[in-house]
Amino acid sequence: MDHTFLVPVRTCAVGVLALRTGRLVSGERVGLAFTSEASLRRTLGPSQQWTRLAREPLAEMLEPLGIEYITVDPDPVGESRTDGAQQQRPSPGQPPEVAAAA
């Protein structure tokens, strides 16, 4: 079974859920995915709507929007990683992976 992520969404005027996206420092749009509610709330704030999605369906939903990369557990704006881990952008043609967040 595929691992699922918590994916932030918002409700449109007609009641349809829409994926929320983010941007890299470069301005490129990316999909957002979180491994826990705590990580989602730390980054986006306490009152967020979300749904569970596996990586492949999320990537398929982002593709028509021209979004190629998914950021997993991004740091809040203005914070940097303290664990020494570096997030890397995948090479073109590879499945979406972790990318640095804005």
Secondary structure, DSSP 4 states (H G I P E B T S, - for coil): ---EEEEEEEE-TTS-EEE-EEE-TTS-EEEEEBSSHHHHHHHH-SS-EEEEEEHHHHHHHHGGGT---EEESPPPTT---SS-----PPPTTSPP------
